[in-house]
């Protein structure tokens, strides 16, 4: 099958999905409820043991001090010191980034009105001209639907 024909076949399936079962308000509400229940799931909460990360950073800092002391005592050369300090900085960067990381923004919450509006758009989708459907599928959403979750 040629690429152009494949595009038309895929377009038909996408059109059927968007104007078919996805236009069912109850199905959408059920999906939103399942989504909102999943927002509190443990897998969504990144767990970083800050004590372990801080302990690793303390060990890295001790290594940095030993490297500088070795240089000052004449045990290692300036080049070797610079190499080791660069390696230490490179290895400690991910741990530092973990401690600086901001908590994730709350996921948006969708209300019944949002779902009804979406169902209406999807129900009307079947009656759009082909170019209007394409434009709708390829356009980014104007704004995020719903409020932030409290």
KELUM-236462 format. One line per 8 residues: number of its first residue (from 1); for each residue x, y, z of C-alpha. Coordinates in nm, 2 decimals. Layout:
N
NUM	X,Y,Z ~ ...
//
This chain:
150
1	0.00,0.00,0.00 ~ 0.14,0.34,-0.09 ~ 0.21,0.60,0.18 ~ -0.07,0.83,0.05 ~ -0.33,0.55,0.06 ~ -0.21,0.45,0.41 ~ -0.26,0.81,0.52 ~ -0.62,0.80,0.41
9	-0.69,0.46,0.58 ~ -0.54,0.59,0.90 ~ -0.74,0.91,0.87 ~ -1.06,0.71,0.84 ~ -0.97,0.52,1.16 ~ -0.89,0.84,1.35 ~ -1.21,1.00,1.22 ~ -1.41,0.70,1.34
17	-1.25,0.70,1.68 ~ -1.29,1.07,1.73 ~ -1.65,1.09,1.63 ~ -1.75,0.74,1.76 ~ -1.68,0.61,2.11 ~ -1.47,0.90,2.21 ~ -1.77,1.13,2.17 ~ -1.95,0.93,2.45
25	-1.97,1.16,2.75 ~ -2.00,0.87,3.00 ~ -1.70,0.70,2.85 ~ -1.50,1.02,2.88 ~ -1.62,1.08,3.24 ~ -1.52,0.73,3.33 ~ -1.17,0.79,3.18 ~ -1.14,1.12,3.36
33	-1.23,0.95,3.69 ~ -0.97,0.68,3.63 ~ -0.71,0.94,3.54 ~ -0.78,1.14,3.86 ~ -0.77,0.83,4.08 ~ -0.43,0.76,3.93 ~ -0.29,1.10,4.02 ~ -0.23,0.98,4.38
41	-0.07,0.66,4.27 ~ 0.27,0.58,4.42 ~ 0.44,0.55,4.08 ~ 0.36,0.92,4.01 ~ 0.55,1.03,4.32 ~ 0.92,1.04,4.25 ~ 1.10,0.91,4.56 ~ 1.45,1.05,4.63
49	1.61,0.95,4.96 ~ 1.76,1.29,5.04 ~ 1.97,1.15,5.32 ~ 2.14,0.90,5.09 ~ 2.20,1.17,4.83 ~ 2.35,1.41,5.09 ~ 2.57,1.13,5.22 ~ 2.70,1.06,4.87
57	2.76,1.44,4.82 ~ 2.96,1.44,5.15 ~ 3.17,1.16,5.03 ~ 3.24,1.34,4.70 ~ 3.33,1.65,4.89 ~ 3.58,1.45,5.10 ~ 3.73,1.32,4.78 ~ 3.76,1.67,4.65
65	3.94,1.78,4.97 ~ 4.18,1.49,4.95 ~ 4.25,1.57,4.59 ~ 4.33,1.93,4.67 ~ 4.54,1.82,4.97 ~ 4.74,1.58,4.75 ~ 4.81,1.86,4.51 ~ 4.92,2.10,4.79
73	5.14,1.83,4.93 ~ 5.30,1.78,4.59 ~ 5.18,1.42,4.55 ~ 4.98,1.49,4.23 ~ 5.04,1.73,3.95 ~ 4.82,2.03,3.86 ~ 4.70,1.84,3.55 ~ 4.61,1.53,3.76
81	4.43,1.76,4.01 ~ 4.23,1.93,3.74 ~ 4.13,1.60,3.59 ~ 4.02,1.45,3.92 ~ 3.83,1.77,4.02 ~ 3.65,1.77,3.68 ~ 3.56,1.40,3.73 ~ 3.43,1.47,4.08
89	3.22,1.76,3.96 ~ 3.08,1.55,3.67 ~ 2.99,1.26,3.90 ~ 2.83,1.49,4.16 ~ 2.62,1.69,3.92 ~ 2.32,1.45,3.90 ~ 2.31,1.43,4.28 ~ 2.31,1.81,4.31
97	2.04,1.83,4.05 ~ 1.82,1.58,4.24 ~ 1.84,1.80,4.55 ~ 1.77,2.12,4.35 ~ 1.47,1.97,4.16 ~ 1.14,2.15,4.21 ~ 0.84,1.94,4.29 ~ 0.63,1.86,3.98
105	0.34,2.09,3.91 ~ 0.00,1.95,4.00 ~ -0.18,1.77,3.71 ~ -0.48,1.94,3.57 ~ -0.82,1.83,3.69 ~ -1.11,1.80,3.45 ~ -1.47,1.87,3.56 ~ -1.80,1.74,3.43
113	-1.83,2.06,3.22 ~ -1.49,2.01,3.06 ~ -1.59,1.65,2.97 ~ -1.92,1.77,2.83 ~ -1.75,2.03,2.62 ~ -1.50,1.78,2.48 ~ -1.78,1.53,2.41 ~ -1.97,1.80,2.22
121	-1.66,1.89,2.01 ~ -1.60,1.52,1.93 ~ -1.97,1.47,1.85 ~ -1.96,1.76,1.60 ~ -1.63,1.63,1.45 ~ -1.82,1.38,1.23 ~ -1.99,1.66,1.05 ~ -1.69,1.87,0.97
129	-1.54,1.90,0.62 ~ -1.22,1.70,0.56 ~ -0.99,2.00,0.58 ~ -1.15,2.12,0.90 ~ -1.09,1.78,1.05 ~ -0.73,1.78,0.95 ~ -0.68,2.13,1.09 ~ -0.84,2.02,1.41
137	-0.62,1.71,1.44 ~ -0.30,1.90,1.37 ~ -0.36,2.21,1.58 ~ -0.23,2.23,1.93 ~ -0.50,2.29,2.20 ~ -0.57,2.66,2.27 ~ -0.54,2.61,2.65 ~ -0.52,2.35,2.91
145	-0.87,2.23,3.00 ~ -0.96,2.23,3.36 ~ -0.82,2.37,3.68 ~ -0.51,2.27,3.88 ~ -0.58,2.00,4.13 ~ -0.59,2.10,4.49
//
